């Protein structure tokens, strides 16, 4: 095959992707401040190529790149172990053998399974000249307790320590994360968060399909607070279709270097067939080179024949895609509708609103899945087309339908539109300006003092707990984790010991407690006697105890040495019952004794309860009840989402499933959305102290756009400060642009959150979005009695807990105004009058399909959508 265009790994010309502001999407010589980057997009858009470029970038600068590919069958730990082992030579050359030795051991421990060993004694009586020999054996396990093992975070820690030697980055490249199990994706989320907090030049760069973000959201039970919590994990960079101007040099420059002549009309025809798809460009270009005229090169006729050949060769692939089990009936129906419109595209809001109540969600899901598979392409969030013209023609031929004639100028791909190729989703590339103005989470310029419905302070530094267990709850971005940070600062101020940990989907709460306490043993040694600390260490070791068994064997051997002997034996275990081990309650007793003797409280803080398993929550409620009875100065302080309280109540019942008083002993402090008056000082006072002028209209706009969410206000302020530049004055125009930019950049998050919603949740989101900023009453009040009333009520609770809806009193509204606009655009701005919001009022937008005289299906008569319509939102 001709190498005019290079190879897939080393193309002859590489397109440097940029967003509409001209900022590069690909990694460059200056790495981004965010340490976790995720490239996403439909198949063939160049996600793996971005990792290739990152690998080449590392090689040019003398950095280290460790690359692995996720697998559906091989655990992430095993893949990472193999990748690091393959890079050990390079690491030893860069850092020398000694510093790399600890990393090698950590990697070995990552996949080492528990191995039990025994020692024993044997007694013999007889033998020799006598024909009978008695043998007695006794063996004991030598492993008294299990090692907690190594985690992915430990690998990141060791890589971070290596970078301290020369200060150069290490890139951990992970491809094909769609193939990973949900368990592995949860580990990837935790690794991304840990690397962000590591403050070392270690970057995690991942690549996956268009559904990667939604899959990571599902795996992370920190869940999806739009543009808040999830953006603390990954800087999401979408790879969409490229414009003709971007792709043209990738076609012409290799031809020029190879001395191959071409006609501009031929190049235009090839680019039209490519339709923004970089991998299709290579295929068409190579075919055109093979078919070129010896004298005239690539002519328009050659381009036509090349396109026809590529489409013909792809016919079997098209058939296989159509026959796949994953191509559902709803997907096939939608593909048929879009193909029937020919080059005009199909307006999805009209289709969605015409669907019967309960069916539009299936249609919408089919749309999202086909876009993710690259079989459909969205334009402006409203119109969909089939980007592969060969597939569109094959579909119409296969289905026996005649496509509609072009109703206007040819539709250009939606490249350069606000939704195409935007990077990054992360709110700001440089966090320094916003940190200087607003402060960091450890030291805010203006501390928001929250109060509950009864006017009592929520923070522990302003109101002491009413019990030995405290629970902060609230939607994503409301500051539950910040309350733990604030409590930790209070403990540091008074010299108390505070142990903080996160609940995890991949490790038990007990294991997390052991790790955290073992990491704080140095602090305990400074405060307490060596004997007390030694006892604590012994307790931690015993918490993970495994039964230490013994085995007895009695044997009789018959025969005279040195001849053969016949042996008869019997064996029995030496321990009749399992050893009990130690529990969190016993460790709590010891910590309580230490706190009592030192006359200073000890705080055990557990964050991210949403990720905790039911068994972890059971252990937590039992610990809370134990602390309540013990009445020692040991406090359990937890933080979680809106469902944390109900999950703890459910866990308190154990296997019986009936809640007990254990969970109700928590001093529950719920963080709710702030009013504009409460939120405004968090913006105006830091700006005043920094000497930054902000127009009153700009302040109103940013505060209203934050919608009561302090985390979103910080994100919006970051974007506004970035746009303000050296002048540092925030005008109303800058505030508006910052808000619009954040909404556009968050499209990948909106897509992911929407995809993860159940049909009932989508129905409620559509209804709520149709009511605008004022929202609507909760379903328990607004719906008629019946099953749907309680289904919607349950959906409302889940949406509030995930940060997609916000509830004030008995009223709910869409939490993120940008997400509200996205839903309205996707479903149609008149959703309030459609069958989506009010079943029974929708009118079909099309007539039933008609058959032609030949028995073929006639093109459906839908309003044509021109390129002007598609470019309206650019």
C-alpha positions in Angstrom: 0.0 0.0 0.0 1.2 3.5 -0.8 2.9 5.3 2.1 2.1 8.8 0.7 0.1 9.5 3.8 2.4 7.8 6.2 1.2 5.2 8.7 -1.6 5.4 11.3 1.1 5.7 14.0 3.2 8.1 12.1 1.0 10.1 9.6 2.6 12.2 7.0 0.6 15.2 8.2 -0.9 15.8 11.7 -3.8 18.1 12.2 -3.4 20.3 15.3 -6.8 20.5 16.8 -8.0 23.8 18.3 -11.2 25.1 19.8 -13.1 28.0 18.5 -10.9 30.4 20.5 -7.8 29.0 18.9 -6.6 27.2 22.0 -5.0 23.8 21.3 -6.8 20.6 22.3 -3.8 18.4 21.9 -1.2 18.4 24.6 1.7 20.7 23.9 5.1 21.7 25.3 3.5 23.3 28.3 1.3 20.8 30.0 -2.1 21.9 31.3 -2.5 22.6 35.0 -5.1 19.9 35.3 -3.4 16.6 35.9 -6.1 14.4 34.6 -7.1 14.7 30.9 -9.7 12.7 29.0 -10.0 12.7 25.2 -13.5 11.6 24.0 -15.3 11.3 20.8 -16.9 9.0 18.3 -14.9 6.2 16.6 -12.2 7.3 14.2 -11.9 10.9 15.5 -8.3 10.4 16.6 -8.4 9.7 20.3 -5.6 7.2 20.2 -3.7 9.5 17.9 -3.8 12.1 20.7 -2.1 9.6 23.0 0.5 8.9 20.2 1.2 12.6 20.1 1.6 12.7 23.9 4.0 9.8 23.7 6.0 11.6 21.0 5.9 14.8 23.1 7.4 13.0 26.1 10.1 11.4 24.0 11.2 14.8 22.6 11.4 16.4 26.0 13.0 13.5 27.9 9.9 12.8 29.9 8.6 9.3 30.7 5.4 8.0 29.1 3.9 4.8 30.5 1.1 3.5 28.2 -1.5 0.9 28.7 -4.8 -0.2 27.1 -7.8 -1.0 29.2 -9.4 -4.4 28.8 -12.7 -6.1 29.4 -11.0 -9.2 30.7 -7.8 -8.1 32.3 -8.1 -6.0 35.5 -6.7 -2.5 35.5 -4.1 -3.4 38.1 -2.7 -6.1 35.9 -2.5 -3.8 32.9 -0.7 -1.2 34.9 1.7 -3.7 36.3 2.7 -4.8 32.8 3.0 -1.3 31.5 5.3 -0.2 34.4 7.4 -3.3 34.1 7.9 -2.6 30.4 9.0 0.9 31.3 11.4 -0.1 34.2 14.4 0.1 31.9 13.6 3.6 30.8 12.9 4.6 34.4 16.1 3.1 35.7 18.1 4.9 33.0 16.5 8.2 34.0 16.5 7.8 37.7 19.1 5.1 38.4 18.3 1.6 39.8 18.2 2.5 43.5 15.3 5.1 43.4 13.2 2.8 41.1 13.5 -0.2 43.4 10.6 1.0 45.6 8.4 1.4 42.6 9.3 -2.1 41.4 8.2 -3.5 44.8 5.0 -1.5 44.8 4.2 -2.8 41.3 4.8 -6.4 42.4 2.6 -6.0 45.4 -0.2 -4.6 43.2 -1.1 -8.0 41.8 0.3 -10.3 44.4 -2.4 -12.5 45.9 -2.4 -13.6 49.6 -0.2 -16.6 50.2 -0.5 -18.7 53.3 2.5 -20.5 54.8 2.9 -23.0 57.6 5.6 -24.3 59.9 5.4 -27.5 61.9 7.0 -30.3 63.9 7.0 -34.0 63.3 7.4 -36.8 65.9 8.4 -40.4 64.9 8.4 -43.6 67.0 9.6 -47.0 65.8 10.9 -47.8 62.4 14.3 -49.3 61.6 14.2 -53.0 62.3 10.6 -52.9 63.6 7.8 -53.2 61.0 5.7 -50.4 62.6 6.4 -46.7 62.7 4.2 -44.1 64.3 4.3 -40.5 63.0 2.6 -37.4 64.4 2.6 -34.0 62.7 1.5 -30.5 64.0 1.5 -27.4 61.7 0.6 -23.8 62.2 -0.2 -20.9 59.9 2.5 -18.2 60.0 0.4 -15.5 58.5 -1.7 -14.0 61.3 -3.3 -11.2 59.3 -3.6 -10.1 55.8 -1.6 -7.4 54.1 -3.9 -4.6 52.9 -2.1 -4.7 49.6 -1.1 -2.0 47.2 -3.5 0.4 45.4 -3.4 2.4 42.2 -2.8 5.5 44.4 0.3 4.0 45.8 1.7 3.6 42.2 1.0 7.3 41.6 2.7 8.2 44.9 5.9 6.3 43.9 5.9 7.9 40.5 5.5 11.3 42.1 8.5 10.6 44.4 10.6 9.8 41.3 9.7 13.1 39.6 11.2 14.9 42.6 14.7 13.8 41.4 14.7 15.9 38.2 11.4 17.7 38.2 10.4 16.3 34.8 6.9 15.0 34.1 5.7 11.4 34.0 2.7 10.7 31.7 0.4 7.8 32.5 -1.4 7.2 29.2 -4.5 5.0 29.2 -6.3 4.1 26.0 -9.7 2.5 25.4 -11.2 3.1 28.8 -14.6 2.1 27.4 -13.6 -1.5 27.6 -12.8 -1.3 31.4 -15.2 -2.7 33.9 -17.2 -0.4 36.1 -15.0 -1.4 39.0 -11.9 -0.4 37.0 -13.5 2.9 36.0 -14.2 3.6 39.7 -10.4 3.1 40.3 -9.7 5.4 37.4 -11.8 8.1 39.0 -10.0 7.7 42.3 -6.6 7.8 40.6 -7.5 11.0 38.8 -8.6 12.7 42.0 -5.5 11.5 43.8 -3.2 12.7 41.0 -4.9 16.1 41.1 -4.2 16.3 44.8 -0.7 14.9 44.5 1.0 18.2 43.5 3.7 16.4 41.6 4.4 16.5 37.8 2.4 13.3 37.1 -0.3 13.4 34.5 -3.0 10.9 33.8 -4.1 11.1 30.1 -7.0 8.8 29.1 -8.9 8.2 25.9 -12.3 6.7 25.3 -15.4 6.8 23.3 -18.2 9.4 23.4 -19.8 7.5 26.3 -16.7 7.6 28.4 -17.9 10.5 30.5 -21.2 9.0 31.3 -19.5 5.7 32.2 -17.1 7.5 34.5 -20.1 9.3 36.1 -21.8 6.0 36.8 -18.7 4.6 38.3 -18.1 7.6 40.5 -20.7 7.8 43.3 -19.5 11.2 44.0 -21.9 11.6 41.1 -22.5 14.2 38.6 -23.0 17.7 39.9 -22.8 19.4 36.6 -19.6 21.3 36.0 -18.7 20.9 39.7 -17.7 17.6 41.2 -17.0 15.7 38.0 -14.7 18.4 36.7 -12.5 17.9 39.7 -11.7 14.5 38.1 -11.0 15.1 34.4 -10.3 17.8 31.9 -12.6 16.6 29.2 -11.6 17.3 25.6 -14.0 16.4 22.9 -12.8 15.4 19.5 -15.4 16.2 16.9 -15.4 16.5 13.1 -12.8 18.7 11.5 -13.5 21.5 9.0 -12.4 21.2 5.4 -9.8 23.9 5.9 -8.3 21.9 8.7 -8.3 18.6 6.7 -7.2 20.1 3.3 -3.5 20.3 4.2 -3.6 16.7 5.4 -4.6 15.7 1.9 -2.6 18.1 -0.3 0.7 18.4 1.5 1.6 14.7 1.3 0.5 14.7 -2.3 2.8 17.7 -3.0 5.7 16.1 -1.3 5.2 12.9 -3.3 5.0 14.9 -6.5 1.5 13.7 -7.3 -0.7 16.0 -9.4 -4.3 16.7 -8.4 -7.2 18.9 -9.4 -8.8 21.2 -6.8 -12.2 19.9 -7.8 -11.0 16.4 -6.9 -9.8 17.5 -3.5 -13.1 19.3 -2.9 -15.0 16.1 -3.8 -12.9 14.0 -1.5 -13.2 16.4 1.4 -17.0 16.5 0.9 -17.1 12.7 1.1 -14.8 12.8 4.1 -17.3 15.1 5.9 -14.9 16.0 8.7 -13.8 12.4 9.5 -10.0 12.2 9.8 -9.7 8.4 9.5 -12.0 8.3 6.4 -9.7 10.9 4.8 -6.8 8.5 4.9 -8.8 5.7 3.3 -10.1 7.9 0.5 -6.7 9.5 -0.1 -5.0 6.2 -0.4 -7.6 4.8 -2.8 -7.4 8.0 -4.9 -3.6 7.6 -5.2 -4.0 4.0 -6.3 -6.5 5.0 -9.0 -4.8 8.2 -10.2 -4.3 8.9 -13.9 -0.6 8.4 -14.9 -0.5 11.7 -16.6 -3.1 14.0 -14.9 -2.9 12.6 -11.4 -6.0 12.7 -9.2 -8.8 14.2 -11.3 -12.4 14.8 -10.4 -13.3 11.5 -12.2 -10.7 9.7 -10.1 -12.1 11.1 -7.0 -15.6 9.9 -7.9 -14.3 6.4 -8.6 -12.3 6.4 -5.4 -15.4 7.4 -3.4 -17.5 4.7 -5.1 -14.8 2.0 -4.4 -14.5 2.9 -0.7 -18.3 2.9 -0.3 -18.5 -0.5 -2.1 -15.8 -2.0 0.0 -17.6 -0.8 3.1 -20.9 -2.4 2.2 -20.2 -5.5 4.2 -19.3 -3.3 7.2 -22.6 -1.4 6.8 -24.5 -4.7 6.7 -22.7 -5.9 9.9 -23.4 -2.6 11.7 -27.1 -2.9 10.8 -27.2 -6.6 11.9 -25.4 -6.0 15.2 -27.5 -6.9 18.3 -26.6 -3.5 19.8 -28.4 -1.8 16.9 -31.9 -1.8 18.5 -35.2 -1.5 16.8 -35.4 2.2 17.9 -32.0 2.8 16.4 -32.9 1.2 13.1 -36.1 3.2 13.0 -34.3 6.5 13.6 -31.6 5.7 11.0 -34.3 5.0 8.5 -35.9 8.3 9.2 -32.7 10.3 8.9 -31.6 8.5 5.7 -35.0 9.3 4.1 -34.3 13.0 4.6 -31.2 12.6 2.4 -28.8 15.5 2.8 -31.3 17.7 4.6 -31.1 16.3 8.1 -33.8 15.5 10.6 -35.1 17.9 13.2 -35.1 15.9 16.4 -37.3 18.1 18.6 -40.2 17.6 16.2 -39.7 13.9 16.3 -39.4 13.7 20.0 -42.5 15.8 20.6 -44.5 13.7 18.1 -43.6 10.5 20.0 -46.2 9.1 22.3 -45.8 9.6 26.0 -43.3 7.1 27.4 -41.8 6.4 23.9 -39.9 9.6 23.3 -37.3 8.6 25.9 -36.5 5.5 23.9 -36.2 7.6 20.7 -33.9 10.0 22.5 -31.7 7.2 23.9 -31.4 5.8 20.4 -30.3 9.2 19.1 -27.6 9.5 21.8 -26.3 6.0 21.2 -26.1 6.4 17.5 -24.2 9.7 17.9 -21.8 8.0 20.2 -21.3 5.2 17.7 -20.5 7.8 15.0 -23.5 6.7 12.9 -25.3 10.0 13.4 -24.0 13.5 13.9 -25.7 16.3 15.8 -25.8 19.9 14.5 -26.6 22.7 16.9 -28.2 20.2 19.3 -31.3 20.0 17.2 -30.7 18.4 13.8 -29.1 15.0 13.1 -27.5 13.7 9.9 -25.7 10.5 8.8 -22.1 11.7 8.4 -21.0 8.8 6.2 -22.7 9.5 2.8 -21.9 5.9 1.7 -23.8 4.5 4.7 -26.7 6.8 4.0 -26.9 5.7 0.4 -26.6 2.0 1.5 -29.4 2.4 4.0 -31.8 4.0 1.4 -31.0 1.2 -1.1 -31.4 -1.5 1.6 -34.7 -0.1 2.8 -36.0 0.6 -0.7 -36.8 4.2 0.0 -36.1 7.2 -2.1 -34.4 10.0 -0.2 -35.7 13.5 -0.2 -34.1 15.9 -2.7 -31.9 18.7 -1.3 -34.1 21.5 0.0 -31.3 24.1 0.0 -27.6 24.6 0.0 -25.6 21.5 1.0 -25.3 21.1 4.8 -21.8 21.8 6.0 -20.6 19.8 9.0 -21.1 21.6 12.3 -17.4 22.4 12.7 -16.7 25.6 14.4 -20.1 25.7 16.1 -20.2 26.3 19.9 -20.5 22.6 20.4 -17.7 21.4 18.2 -14.2 20.7 19.4 -14.3 22.7 22.5 -11.6 22.2 25.1 -11.4 22.0 27.9 -14.5 21.4 30.1 -12.3 22.2 33.1 -13.3 25.7 34.1 -10.0 27.4 33.7 -6.5 26.6 32.5 -4.7 28.6 35.1 -6.1 28.5 38.6 -3.8 31.1 40.0 -6.0 34.1 39.3 -9.1 32.8 41.0 -7.1 31.4 43.9 -5.5 34.8 44.4 -8.9 36.5 44.4 -11.2 34.0 46.1 -8.6 32.0 48.0 -8.2 28.3 48.2 -10.4 25.7 50.0 -8.0 25.8 52.9 -8.2 29.6 53.2 -11.1 31.4 51.5 -11.0 35.2 51.3 -14.6 35.3 52.3 -16.0 32.3 54.3 -19.7 31.6 53.8 -21.3 31.0 57.1 -24.3 28.8 56.4 -27.4 28.5 58.5 -30.2 25.9 58.6 -33.9 26.5 58.3 -34.1 27.4 62.0 -31.3 30.0 61.7 -28.7 27.9 63.5 -25.1 27.9 62.2 -24.2 24.7 60.3 -20.4 24.7 60.6 -18.9 23.0 63.6 -16.6 25.9 64.3 -19.7 28.0 65.0 -22.0 25.4 66.6 -20.8 22.4 68.6 -22.3 19.0 67.7 -25.4 17.8 69.6 -24.2 14.2 69.4 -21.0 12.2 68.9 -21.8 11.7 65.2 -22.4 14.5 62.7 -23.5 14.2 59.1 -23.3 17.0 56.5 -25.5 16.4 53.5 -26.3 18.3 50.4 -26.3 18.2 46.6 -23.0 18.3 44.7 -21.1 21.6 44.9 -22.9 22.8 48.0 -19.9 22.5 50.2 -20.2 19.3 52.2 -16.6 18.4 51.7 -15.6 22.0 52.5 -17.3 21.6 55.9 -14.9 18.8 56.7 -12.0 21.0 55.5 -13.3 23.7 57.8 -13.6 21.2 60.7 -10.0 20.0 60.0 -8.8 23.6 60.3 -10.6 23.9 63.6 -8.9 20.8 64.8 -5.5 22.1 63.7 -6.1 25.4 65.5 -6.8 23.6 68.8 -4.2 20.9 68.4 -6.7 18.0 68.1 -6.0 14.9 66.0 -8.3 14.7 62.9 -8.2 11.6 60.7 -9.8 12.2 57.3 -10.6 9.5 54.7 -12.8 9.0 51.7 -15.2 6.1 51.3 -14.4 4.0 48.2 -16.2 1.6 45.9 -13.0 -0.4 45.6 -12.0 -0.8 49.3 -13.8 -1.4 52.5 -14.3 1.3 55.1 -12.3 -0.7 57.6 -9.3 -0.9 55.2 -9.5 2.9 54.6 -9.6 3.5 58.4 -6.5 1.3 58.9 -4.6 3.1 56.1 -5.5 6.5 57.5 -4.6 5.7 61.1 -1.4 4.0 60.1 -0.5 7.2 58.2 -1.1 9.2 61.4 0.9 7.0 63.8 3.7 9.6 63.9 1.2 12.2 65.2 0.0 9.8 67.8 3.6 9.1 69.0 4.0 12.8 69.5 1.0 13.0 71.8 0.8 9.7 73.6 3.1 7.1 75.3 4.9 4.5 73.3 2.8 1.7 74.9 -0.5 3.3 73.9 0.6 3.8 70.4 2.0 0.2 70.2 -1.4 -1.1 71.3 -3.1 1.0 68.7 -0.8 -0.4 66.0 -1.5 -3.9 67.2 -5.2 -3.3 67.0 -4.9 -2.1 63.4 -3.0 -5.2 62.5 -5.6 -7.4 64.1 -8.5 -5.7 62.3 -7.7 -7.5 59.1 -7.1 -10.8 60.8 -7.5 -14.1 59.1 -8.1 -17.3 61.0 -4.8 -18.6 62.2 -5.4 -22.3 61.8 -3.4 -25.4 62.8 -3.4 -29.0 61.4 -2.7 -32.3 63.2 -1.8 -35.5 61.4 -1.4 -39.1 62.9 0.1 -41.8 60.7 1.0 -45.5 61.0 3.6 -46.8 58.6 3.9 -50.6 58.1 7.1 -52.2 56.6 10.8 -52.8 57.3 13.4 -50.3 56.1 14.8 -49.9 53.5 12.0 -51.7 51.8 8.6 -50.2 50.8 6.2 -49.1 53.5 2.4 -48.7 53.6 1.1 -45.6 55.5 -2.3 -45.0 57.0 -3.1 -41.5 58.4 -5.9 -39.2 59.7 -5.8 -35.4 59.9 -7.9 -32.8 61.9 -7.8 -29.1 62.4 -6.4 -27.9 65.6 -8.8 -24.9 66.0 -12.4 -25.7 66.4 -13.8 -22.2 65.8 -12.8 -19.1 63.8 -10.9 -16.3 65.6 -13.0 -13.2 66.0 -10.5 -10.5 65.1 -11.0 -6.9 65.8 -13.7 -4.4 64.8 -14.0 -0.6 64.2 -15.7 -0.4 67.6 -12.7 -1.8 69.4 -10.4 0.7 67.6 -12.9 3.4 68.5 -12.7 2.4 72.2 -8.9 2.7 72.2 -9.0 6.1 70.4 -11.6 7.2 72.9 -9.3 6.2 75.8 -6.5 8.1 74.2 -8.7 11.2 73.8 -9.9 10.9 77.4 -6.4 10.6 78.8 -5.1 13.5 76.6 -8.2 15.6 77.4 -8.5 16.5 73.7 -11.1 15.2 71.3 -10.1 13.0 68.3 -12.1 13.5 65.1 -12.7 10.7 62.6 -13.9 12.3 59.3 -15.4 10.2 56.5 -16.1 11.9 53.1 -17.9 10.8 50.0 -20.5 8.5 51.7 -22.2 8.1 48.3 -19.4 5.7 47.3 -19.8 3.6 50.4 -21.3 0.1 50.1 -24.2 -1.0 52.3 -21.9 -3.1 54.5 -19.7 0.1 55.0 -22.8 2.0 56.0 -23.9 -0.7 58.4 -20.4 -0.5 60.0 -20.8 3.3 60.2 -24.2 3.1 61.9 -22.9 0.5 64.3 -19.9 2.8 65.1 -22.2 5.8 65.6 -24.3 3.8 68.0 -21.2 2.6 69.8 -19.9 6.1 70.2 -23.2 7.3 71.5 -23.1 4.7 74.2 -19.4 5.1 75.1 -19.7 8.9 75.6 -16.0 9.5 75.0 -14.4 12.5 73.3 -14.2 10.7 69.9 -16.4 12.2 67.2 -17.5 10.7 63.9 -18.0 13.4 61.2 -19.3 12.3 57.8 -20.3 14.0 54.6 -22.4 12.8 51.7 -25.0 13.6 49.2 -28.8 14.1 49.5 -29.4 10.4 49.9 -26.8 9.8 52.6 -29.4 10.0 55.4 -31.9 7.6 53.9 -29.1 5.2 53.0 -27.9 5.2 56.6 -31.4 4.7 57.8 -31.8 1.7 55.5 -28.4 0.3 56.6 -29.3 0.7 60.3 -31.8 -2.2 59.9 -29.2 -4.7 58.8 -30.7 -7.8 57.2 -34.1 -7.0 58.7 -34.4 -4.0 56.5 -36.3 -2.0 59.1 -34.6 1.2 60.2 -33.5 1.6 63.8 -32.6 4.5 66.0 -28.9 4.1 65.2 -28.9 6.4 62.1 -31.2 8.9 63.8 -28.4 9.6 66.4 -26.5 11.6 63.7 -26.6 15.3 64.1 -27.7 15.9 60.5 -26.8 19.3 59.0 -28.2 19.8 55.4 -26.6 22.3 53.1 -29.2 23.8 50.8 -28.9 26.2 47.8 -28.1 29.8 48.9 -30.2 32.7 48.1 -28.8 35.5 45.9 -28.4 37.7 49.0 -26.4 35.0 50.8 -24.2 34.2 47.8 -23.5 37.8 46.7 -20.8 38.6 49.4 -18.8 35.5 48.3 -18.2 37.3 45.0 -18.2 41.0 45.8 -16.0 41.1 48.9 -13.1 39.2 47.5 -13.3 41.3 44.3 -13.2 44.5 46.4 -10.2 43.3 48.4 -8.4 42.4 45.2 -9.2 45.9 43.7 -11.2 44.4 40.8 -14.2 46.4 39.6 -17.3 44.4 38.8 -20.3 46.1 37.3 -23.5 45.6 39.3 -25.1 44.0 36.3 -22.2 41.6 36.0 -22.5 40.7 39.7 -26.3 40.1 39.3 -25.7 37.9 36.2 -23.0 35.7 37.8 -24.9 35.3 41.1 -28.1 34.4 39.2 -26.2 32.0 36.9 -24.7 30.3 39.9 -28.3 29.4 41.0 -27.4 29.1 44.7 -24.4 26.9 44.1 -21.1 28.3 45.6 -19.0 25.9 43.6 -20.6 27.0 40.3 -20.1 30.7 41.3 -16.4 30.0 41.7 -16.3 28.3 38.3 -18.1 31.3 36.7 -15.8 33.8 38.4 -12.8 31.8 37.2 -14.0 32.1 33.6 -14.8 35.8 34.0 -11.4 36.6 35.4 -9.8 34.7 32.6 -11.7 36.8 30.0 -11.1 40.0 31.9 -7.3 39.8 31.3 -4.9 42.4 32.5 -7.5 45.0 33.0 -9.2 42.8 35.6 -12.5 44.7 35.2 -15.6 42.4 34.9 -18.3 44.0 32.8 -21.8 42.6 32.1 -20.6 41.5 28.6 -17.7 39.6 30.1 -20.0 37.9 32.7 -22.4 36.9 29.9 -19.7 35.5 27.8 -18.2 33.6 30.7 -21.5 32.0 31.5 -22.2 31.1 27.8 -18.7 29.7 27.5 -19.1 27.5 30.6 -22.4 26.2 29.4 -20.9 25.3 26.0 -17.9 23.7 27.5 -20.1 21.6 29.8 -21.9 20.0 26.9 -20.1 16.7 27.4 -21.2 16.7 31.0 -24.8 17.5 30.0 -24.7 14.6 27.5 -23.3 12.2 30.0 -25.7 13.2 32.9 -28.7 12.9 30.5 -27.7 9.5 29.2 -27.4 8.2 32.8 -31.0 9.2 33.6 -33.8 6.7 33.6 -36.9 7.3 31.4 -38.8 8.6 34.4 -36.0 10.9 35.4 -35.8 12.3 31.8 -39.6 12.9 31.9 -39.3 14.9 35.1 -36.3 16.8 33.8 -38.2 17.7 30.7 -41.2 18.9 32.7 -39.1 20.9 35.1 -37.0 22.5 32.3 -40.2 23.5 30.5 -41.2 25.7 33.5 -38.0 27.7 33.3 -36.3 29.3 36.2 -39.3 29.2 38.5 -39.5 25.4 38.4 -42.5 23.4 39.5 -44.0 21.8 42.6 -42.5 18.5 43.7 -44.3 15.5 42.1 -45.7 14.4 45.4 -47.8 17.6 45.3 -48.3 18.2 41.6 -49.2 14.7 40.4 -52.4 12.8 40.6 -52.7 9.8 42.9 -51.2 6.7 41.2 -48.1 4.8 40.6 -46.5 7.5 38.4 -46.8 10.0 41.2 -44.4 8.0 43.4 -42.2 7.0 40.5 -41.7 10.7 39.8 -41.3 11.5 43.4 -38.5 8.9 43.7 -37.0 10.3 40.4 -37.0 13.8 41.9 -35.0 12.6 44.9 -32.4 10.9 42.8 -32.1 13.9 40.5 -31.6 16.2 43.5 -29.0 13.9 45.0 -27.1 14.0 41.7 -27.2 17.8 41.4 -29.4 17.9 38.3 -32.4 19.3 40.2 -32.4 21.6 43.2 -35.2 21.6 45.8 -36.2 24.6 47.8 -39.1 23.9 50.1 -41.7 22.1 48.0 -40.4 23.5 44.7 -37.9 21.9 42.3 -36.0 23.5 39.4 -33.1 22.5 37.1 -30.0 23.2 39.2 -27.8 24.3 36.3 -29.3 27.0 34.0 -27.0 25.8 31.2 -28.4 22.3 31.6 -31.9 23.7 31.5 -31.2 25.4 28.2 -29.6 22.3 26.9 -32.7 20.2 27.7 -35.0 22.8 26.2 -32.9 22.9 23.0 -32.7 19.1 22.7 -36.4 18.5 23.2 -37.7 21.8 21.7 -38.2 25.2 23.2 -41.9 24.6 23.3 -41.6 21.6 25.5 -44.1 23.1 27.9 -46.8 22.7 25.2 -45.6 19.4 23.9 -46.5 15.8 24.6 -43.3 15.5 26.7 -44.5 18.0 29.3 -48.2 17.4 29.0 -49.2 14.0 27.5 -52.0 14.1 25.1 -51.4 17.6 23.7 -48.8 16.6 21.1 -49.7 16.5 17.4 -47.8 14.2 15.0 -45.3 16.3 13.0 -45.5 13.9 10.0 -48.0 11.9 8.0 -47.8 8.1 8.0 -45.3 6.7 5.6 -46.6 6.4 2.0 -45.6 3.7 -0.5 -44.7 4.6 -4.1 -46.1 2.8 -7.1 -43.2 0.3 -7.0 -44.0 -0.5 -3.4 -41.1 1.5 -2.0 -41.4 3.7 0.9 -41.8 7.4 -0.1 -39.7 10.1 1.5 -41.3 11.5 4.6 -42.6 15.0 4.3 -40.9 16.9 7.1 -39.9 20.5 7.1 -36.6 20.8 5.4 -33.6 22.0 7.4 -31.1 24.0 5.4 -27.5 24.8 6.2 -28.6 28.2 7.3 -30.6 26.6 10.1 -27.7 24.5 11.1 -25.4 27.5 11.3 -27.7 29.6 13.3 -26.0 28.7 16.6 -22.4 28.9 15.4 
